[in-house]
Amino acid sequence: MKQIFIIFSTLIMTTFVLSGCATKLSEKASLVQVADSNMIKGCMFLGDVHGSSGWGGGAASQGMQNSRNEAQEKAYLLNASHIVWVNISGGYSPFAVGKAYKCTKE
């Protein structure tokens, strides 16, 4: 019984520590809208943005989110209003690739 308690306690502590390592999207970068090719017609292409994460394997879903957040932060730094995802991959080395666009209202 003591071994089960130790294992359970270790898992809980590990979960708390790992959840603190998640990359959050800043408030400003959250203004960059995820778009599709129809939404960016007539917009100015600013550049490709890339994100990556060391969170892979069993934590690949968190790694993919961290990768998207990093790429979206880079799009914000380019002054983008929209991002179109080109590739998002999990596995042992999650990464995200997107195209940043600046769309103006007319």
C-alpha positions in Angstrom: 0.0 0.0 0.0 2.9 2.3 0.8 4.4 1.8 -2.6 1.1 2.7 -4.3 0.9 5.9 -2.3 4.5 6.8 -3.2 3.8 6.2 -6.9 0.5 8.1 -6.9 2.1 11.0 -5.0 5.0 11.1 -7.5 2.6 11.1 -10.5 0.6 14.0 -9.0 3.7 16.1 -8.3 5.0 15.4 -11.8 1.7 16.5 -13.3 1.8 19.8 -11.4 5.4 20.4 -12.4 4.9 19.6 -16.0 1.7 21.7 -16.3 3.8 24.7 -15.2 6.0 24.2 -18.3 3.2 24.7 -20.8 3.7 27.7 -23.1 0.8 30.1 -22.8 -0.2 32.3 -25.7 0.1 36.0 -24.8 -3.0 38.2 -24.9 -1.6 40.1 -27.9 -0.6 37.0 -29.9 -4.1 35.6 -29.3 -5.4 38.5 -31.5 -3.7 36.8 -34.5 -6.6 34.9 -36.0 -6.2 31.3 -37.3 -7.4 31.5 -40.9 -7.8 29.4 -44.0 -6.9 30.2 -47.6 -10.2 31.9 -48.3 -9.9 34.3 -45.3 -6.6 35.7 -46.4 -7.4 36.6 -50.0 -6.1 40.1 -50.7 -3.9 40.1 -47.6 -0.2 40.7 -47.5 2.1 37.7 -46.9 4.6 38.6 -44.1 6.6 35.4 -43.8 6.7 31.8 -42.6 6.6 31.2 -38.8 7.9 28.1 -37.0 7.4 26.8 -33.6 8.8 23.7 -31.8 8.7 22.0 -28.5 10.7 19.4 -26.6 7.4 17.9 -25.4 7.0 14.8 -27.4 6.0 11.2 -27.0 3.3 10.8 -24.3 3.1 14.6 -24.0 2.9 15.3 -27.7 -0.5 17.0 -27.5 1.0 19.6 -25.1 4.0 19.8 -27.4 1.9 20.6 -30.4 0.0 23.3 -28.5 3.4 24.8 -27.3 4.6 24.7 -31.0 1.5 26.5 -32.2 1.8 29.1 -29.5 5.4 29.8 -30.4 4.6 30.2 -34.1 1.6 32.4 -33.3 3.8 34.6 -31.1 6.3 35.0 -34.0 3.4 35.9 -36.3 2.4 38.6 -33.8 6.0 39.9 -33.8 5.7 40.2 -37.6 2.6 42.4 -37.1 0.4 39.7 -38.6 -3.4 39.7 -38.2 -3.8 36.1 -39.5 -2.0 32.8 -39.5 -2.6 29.9 -41.8 -1.3 26.6 -40.5 0.7 24.6 -43.1 1.9 21.8 -40.9 1.5 20.7 -37.3 3.1 17.5 -36.2 3.3 15.7 -32.9 5.4 12.6 -32.2 8.7 12.9 -30.4 9.6 16.3 -31.7 6.4 18.4 -32.1 6.5 21.4 -34.5 4.2 23.8 -36.2 4.7 25.8 -39.4 2.4 28.6 -40.5 2.2 31.5 -42.9 1.7 35.0 -41.4 -0.5 37.5 -43.1 -1.6 41.1 -42.6 -5.1 41.8 -43.6 -6.6 45.3 -43.5 -10.3 46.1 -43.3 -11.5 48.2 -46.1 
